[in-house]
Amino acid sequence: MYIKELYLVNFRNYQEQKIDFQPGINLLMGSNGQGKTNILEGIGYLISGKSAHCKSENDLIRWGEKNFYLSGSFLVSERLFMLEGYYETGKKVMKINQLACKRLSDYVGTVNGVSFYPDDLNIVKKGPNERRRFIDLLIAQIRPTHFALLNAYLRAVHQKNILLKNERNINLLRIQLQAWNEQICEIGSKIIINRSEFTDKLNTHCRKIFQSIFSDEDHLDIVYQALGKKDLEQALQSFPEILEKKMIQEIERKAVLFGPHRDEIIIYLNGNDTRIFASQGQQRSLVLSLKLAEMEIIRNEKDEYPILLLDDVLSELDEYRRDYLIEYINTLQKQTIITMTGADDRITNQNAVVYQVSNGNIRRK
């Protein structure tokens, strides 16, 4: 699969821009702050319906404008898809072949992509929310209904939080909490099963890639702790009981304290939590391994490699890891779109198409 054409209007620093891409390696060259990353973000938005960097779409609108529009033509399994995204404050529309999608789960998964940004180091370095988000986005690309499950679950948690904060009648509160707990348990169990399955897939691929980059002496293990438990069956069986036991504590704290929205995914290297004990070089290697494992999982599930988006990550890696990634890209021979501030002959010599990006304008060299 690959993107043939991207069109942006009032997106980030672009007033209006059309770009034609090639199936292989595409290099976006230019100084920092010229708009290279914004191109990748636009492609990523069309693929996932979300920004990789902003929580609010308002931040994606060009300064002084009221809306933005994106469109892209993608070739997937020899079928052409036109994806569109339009946003104006309070109004968002995503379309596939001119048909508006009612839900994000109807949109996601049409095209697949894997992005690698410098701040993806947070997947390893920061708290569990980063790792939950990573695994959820991976699952949703393959099973779009996972987004619908997440949205339904978060709505239930939100309503339960409102109830805990506002209901004064303790007997009525208990009855209503039991009803919400049943819903949270039903939806949450499906989320847990999906996460567990794909964490296992990620662990298998990531371990092989990590050991191929370094040595087979290092043992990598990615563990999904559902509801605080490593054993999946035990977690699912105890879910209703623990929700019941947590009720008094939640009433006292006036907040939802338990569920898959608080689950942890821990990455161990030689038995040590990499968030605490891994060096920065090891953490970068882990993120690289995670992203390449994501590529392989999507390929296995969809019988086609996703589009690979790399934002200036070559400069973030040491020579050894950079050489490995370049070798992977050259061997892959699939569409890869890379932003760089300076040329690297090992990539430009691979029949790469080079674009010069300057102050929101793009021209092919």
Secondary structure, 3 states (H helix, E strand, C coil): CEEEEEEEEEECCEEEEEEECCCCEEEEECCCCCCHHHHHHHHHHHHHCCCCCCCCHHHHECCCCCEEEEEEEEEECCEEEEEEEEEECCEEEEEECCEECCCHHHHCCCCCEEEECHHHHHHHHCCHHHHHHHHHHHHHHHCCHHHHHHHHHHHHHHHHHHHHHHCCCHHHHHHHHHHHHHHHHHHHHHHHHHHHHHHHHHHHHHHHHHHHHCCCCCCEEEEEEECCECCHHHHHHHHHHHHHHCHHHHHHHCCCCCCHHHCEEEEEECCEEHHHHCCHHHHHHHHHHHHHHHHHHHHHHHCCCCEEEEECCHHHCCHHHHHHHHHHHHHHCCCEEEEECCCCHHHHCCCCEEEEEECCEEEEC
